[in-house]
Amino acid sequence: MHFKKIENFNNLEMNYVCNYSGGYISRNKYILKNLQLNKLTQFILKKCVKGTPIFKLGNKGSKILILSGIHGNELPSQIANIHLLNNLINKDLNHTLYFIPFAAPKSTMNNERTFNSKDLNRSAHLKNSISNLIIQTITDIGINFVGDFHSTAYNANPGIESIFSSKSPCAESYLIANYISQDIGSKIIPFNFAGSSYKGAVEDVCNLKGIPAVTGEVLCPFASVGEGTVERSLAQMKSFLSYFGI
């Protein structure tokens, strides 16, 4: 995959994962209310109209992906991802970071969990689903580690702030999750083997391919942004990066 350098933004490059997922993120009032609409953020939102953009910062060390928006109505992590990219845009990074803030912009625009009635965290193993195209991108780029960030409601599964991981076949998935849990207090939810509960989660498909991955969940009502939830999601992302010394 070839990344295009973006003028006026230090060290930023981008490409598209797919071109049929686009949406006007700014139509989601909850997202818009919680974003600082500076030049970078406006640039990102504009690119989402044409599909699912992926952004790159740096050119050193391991390749690490910060992913959010697999469920379009889980908003804190998508906002936090934009904040994180803004925070790191001018940093001298010791690893190469990739960001997919909005996996399915159309779903985020509509504040919907699914994309065209398909749950993207149950279809990452299905050819040409958006989440599968993300997996293909991860493979093509040679990404080494993946953090997939979500939110969960009180009456949903897991219903608590948590970090999902698996102990096999990628033992480092569990080590990363345990680090985050010890660092910021999110409850670790480990599985002995990736994909043992259900098929098609991005985290599981990555781990099954030998790419250590974890899933972060913060507690927030669906299709809304609870007080402090963006900050907690951002804390999970920063802790994930801290594991790699970032």
N, C-alpha and C positions, 0 to 999 in steps of 0.2 A: 504494500500500500504506500503510495506517494503522498507525503504531506506538503502542503503549500504554506510557505512563510507568509505571515500576515503583517503588512506594513503598519507602522504606528503602534504596534504592540510588541514590546521587547521579548524576543525569544519564543513567540507564540506561533505555532503551526496548526493547521487543521485539515480535515478531510471529512467525508461522509460515510457512515456505516451503511445507510440505505436512503433512498430518495422517495419513498412512498409513505413516509410516516410523519410528514411535516404538519406543523400547526402553529397558530398564533398564541404563544405562551402568555402574552400580555392580556388576553381575554379572560384568563384565570385571575380573578380579583385578589384571591388570597396569595398567590404567587407574587403578583405585581406589588401588592402592599408591603411585602417583606423584602423586596430587592432594592438596592441602591442603584438607580438607573444612570450609572456613569457610562462612559464611552464603551468600555469593555463589555459590560452587561448588555447594553443595547445592541452591540455587535453580535453577541451570542444569540440573543432573542431573534434577531433578524435572520441569522443562519438557520434557526430552527424551522422557519417557514418552509424551507425546501427539503427537509428530511431530518435525520438524526446525525448531528455533527459530533465529531470526536476531535478534541484539542490536545496538543502536545506541548509540553514545557521541558526544556533541558535536553541533554544528549550525553549523559554519563550513566555509569553504573547499571543497576537493574531497571527493568521496565515495569512500571506499576500503574494499574488502572484504578481510578475512582469512578464508580458507576452509580447512578441513581435514576429513578423514574421508570423502573421496570413495571411498577404499578403507578399509573398516572395520577391517582388520587392520594398518593402518599407523598405529601408536599414538603415536610421539613428537610428531608435529605436532598431534594432537588435545589431548594434554596441554599442549603448549606454548601452544596457542591459549587455553586456560583460564588459564594463568599470565599470558599477555599481557593478557587482559581484566582480571584481578585487579590487575595492575600499573598499568593505565591508568584504572581506574574513577574515581579522584578527581583526575585530571589536567585542567588547562585546555588543551584540545586546539585546535590551529589548523586542523584538518581534521575532517570527520565520518567516524568509523570504524564499520564494520559487521563483525560477527563471526558466522561459522557454524562453531562448534567441532566439531560432529558432523553431517556431511551426512546420514548415514543411521544414526541411533542403534540401530536393530535390528541392523544389520551390525556395529557396534562392540560391542554387547552380546554377540553371538555370535562375535566375533573372526574375521569372515569378510571376504574381499576384496570379494565381490559383494553386491548386494542382490537377493534373489529370483532368483539366478543371472545377474543382469545386471551387467556391468562399467560402473559409472557414468562412468568416464573414457573410454568408447567409445560413450556414448549421450547425450551432452549435446545432440546435434542431433535426437534422437528425441522427438517430442511426448509430454509427460506423464511421461517418466522423471524421477527425482528431480533428476538433474543438469540436465535441461532446465527443470524448474521453478525451479531456482536461476538459470539463465540468464534465465528470464522475470522473476524477482525483480530481478536485476541491471538489466535493461532498464526495468522499471516504476519502480524507485527512481531510476534515472538515475546509477548508480554509474560513476565515472570510471576507476578502476583496480582490478585484481584480483590478489591474490597467493594462489595455490592451493598448499598445502603438503602434502607426502607423505613417505614413506620408501621406500627401496629396499634389497634384500638383495644380498649378494655375488654370487649367481648369477643375479640378475635384471637387467633393463634399466632404468636405465643401470648399476647396480651400483657407483656412486660418488656421493659427495656432489656435488650439481650444481644448476644453475639453468637450466631450459629457457626459451627465448624464440624469437621469430621477428622477422625484419627487415622483413617485409611481410605484411599491409598496415599494420601499426602499428609504425612504427620505434621508438617509445618502449619497446616491449616489450624490444627488444634493449638499449636504453640503461639500463633499470632492472636487467636481468640483469647487464650489464657492471658497473654500480655495485656490486651485491651481491658479485659475484665479486672485484672489486678490494678491497672493504671487508673481507670475512671469509674469502676464499679458496675459496669453493665454485666448482667448475669450471663455466664457462659452456658450454652446449650450444645453439647457435643454429641455427635453420632459416631458409632464405631466404624461405619462404612458409608461413604458418600452415596446419596441417592437411595438409601435403604427405606426411607419413608414414602417418597413419591418421586416420580421422574420429572425432569425438565427444569429444575431450578438452575439458574446461572452458576451459583456457587458449586453445586454438585457436579454439573457437567465439566466445569473447569477442573475440579479436583480429580475427577475420573480421567481427565486428559493429562494429569500430572502437573497441573498449574495450581499451586496453593491458593485457596480463596476462602473468604469468610463473608457472612452476611450480618450487617448491623441493623438492629431494629430499635427505634425510639417510640415511646408511648405517646400517641396523639390521635384524636378522632380523625377518621378518614375524611378526605375532601376538605380539610381545614388545617389551621396552623395554631396549635396550642401554645400558651405562654411558655417560653424557655425551650421548646422542642427543637427549634433550629439550632440553638446553642448546644444542645445535647448531641444532635446529629453531627455537628461540626466537631465536637469533642471526640466522638468516635472516629471520625476521619483523621483528625490530627493524631490521635493515639495510634491508629493503624499506620500512619506514616512514621510516627516516632519509633515504631518497632524496627524500621529500616534506617534509623538515624537521621531522619529528615525533621 
